[in-house]
Amino acid sequence: MVCFGRPVDSFAYNAMGGVLGVVGSVGIMAAWLFARRHYAILSVGLAYFVDQSAKVILEGIFTPIYASGTIDIYITALQVTSWVGFMIYFARIKEPAKVAASDV
């Protein structure tokens, strides 16, 4: 809803939801740095980043197609596929076993 007139820059106006989503995904990836680097958090942040980046393009450039809802299943498939791909990728990373201070 626009309170007064029309937005001047329709690309920025339409893509703002995706831009805020990208900011949120960067926040998730920043939390990964403080959460003892659990790769599950990073994979969720990266998958969300891929999804929101696609939405920036779709909302900003291909607004009528995005607004019609005809490609919602493809957006969902992109997000799920990227999440599964990142989970498989990070599951293969070998890390040295961490010993808790109370175990020593």
TASUL-V374185 format. One record per residue. N is the residue number from 1. RES is the residue in three letters. SS is DSSP state (helix for helix, strand for strand, loop for the rest). OMEGA is omega in degrees with one decimal (NA if undefined). D_CENTER is the distance of its C-alpha to the mean C-alpha in Angstrom with 2 decimals. Layout:
# TASUL-V374185
n = {N;N}
res = {RES;RES}
ss = {SS;SS}
omega = {OMEGA;OMEGA}
d_center = {D_CENTER;D_CENTER}
This chain:
# TASUL-V374185
n = {1;2;3;4;5;6;7;8;9;10;11;12;13;14;15;16;17;18;19;20;21;22;23;24;25;26;27;28;29;30;31;32;33;34;35;36;37;38;39;40;41;42;43;44;45;46;47;48;49;50;51;52;53;54;55;56;57;58;59;60;61;62;63;64;65;66;67;68;69;70;71;72;73;74;75;76;77;78;79;80;81;82;83;84;85;86;87;88;89;90;91;92;93;94;95;96;97;98;99;100;101;102;103;104}
res = {MET;VAL;CYS;PHE;GLY;ARG;PRO;VAL;ASP;SER;PHE;ALA;TYR;ASN;ALA;MET;GLY;GLY;VAL;LEU;GLY;VAL;VAL;GLY;SER;VAL;GLY;ILE;MET;ALA;ALA;TRP;LEU;PHE;ALA;ARG;ARG;HIS;TYR;ALA;ILE;LEU;SER;VAL;GLY;LEU;ALA;TYR;PHE;VAL;ASP;GLN;SER;ALA;LYS;VAL;ILE;LEU;GLU;GLY;ILE;PHE;THR;PRO;ILE;TYR;ALA;SER;GLY;THR;ILE;ASP;ILE;TYR;ILE;THR;ALA;LEU;GLN;VAL;THR;SER;TRP;VAL;GLY;PHE;MET;ILE;TYR;PHE;ALA;ARG;ILE;LYS;GLU;PRO;ALA;LYS;VAL;ALA;ALA;SER;ASP;VAL}
ss = {loop;loop;loop;loop;loop;loop;loop;loop;loop;helix;helix;helix;helix;helix;helix;helix;helix;helix;helix;helix;helix;helix;helix;helix;helix;helix;helix;helix;helix;helix;helix;helix;helix;helix;loop;loop;loop;loop;helix;helix;helix;helix;helix;helix;helix;helix;helix;helix;helix;helix;helix;helix;helix;helix;helix;helix;helix;helix;helix;helix;loop;loop;helix;helix;helix;helix;helix;helix;loop;loop;loop;helix;helix;helix;helix;helix;helix;helix;helix;helix;helix;helix;helix;helix;helix;helix;helix;helix;helix;helix;helix;loop;loop;loop;loop;loop;loop;loop;loop;loop;helix;helix;helix;loop}
omega = {179.0;-176.1;-175.1;174.8;179.7;177.1;-177.3;-178.7;-173.6;177.5;-179.8;180.0;-177.1;-175.3;-173.3;177.5;177.4;178.7;177.6;174.8;176.5;177.1;177.5;178.9;174.3;175.6;176.7;179.6;175.1;176.5;177.5;179.6;-177.0;-175.4;178.8;174.5;173.1;-174.2;176.3;178.6;179.4;-179.0;176.1;178.9;179.2;177.9;177.5;177.5;178.4;-179.7;-177.0;175.9;176.1;179.8;175.3;-179.9;-177.5;-179.7;-175.9;-173.6;-176.8;-174.5;-178.5;179.2;-179.6;-178.0;-179.4;178.7;-177.6;-177.5;-179.3;-179.1;178.7;177.0;177.6;178.0;177.5;-178.8;-179.7;179.5;179.5;178.2;179.2;178.8;178.4;178.6;178.7;-180.0;-176.7;176.1;-178.9;-179.5;179.3;177.9;173.7;-179.5;179.3;-179.9;178.9;-178.4;-178.9;-179.5;-174.5;NA}
d_center = {25.18;26.75;29.58;31.55;31.66;28.87;26.02;27.27;24.12;22.55;19.69;18.52;19.31;17.46;14.26;14.13;11.90;9.08;10.18;10.15;6.60;5.97;8.77;7.59;4.87;8.00;10.03;8.81;9.59;12.73;13.67;13.71;16.48;18.49;18.08;20.41;17.72;16.97;14.91;13.49;11.55;10.39;9.50;7.36;5.58;5.64;4.93;1.73;2.53;5.01;4.87;4.87;7.10;9.09;9.58;10.90;13.32;14.26;14.82;16.57;18.67;19.03;19.27;22.11;20.52;17.27;19.49;21.75;19.28;20.64;17.44;15.49;16.33;15.04;11.56;11.71;13.27;10.70;7.99;10.92;12.34;9.60;9.45;13.25;13.61;11.97;14.04;17.08;16.74;16.54;19.22;21.56;21.51;24.83;25.14;28.49;29.38;29.00;32.10;32.03;34.65;36.48;36.95;38.96}
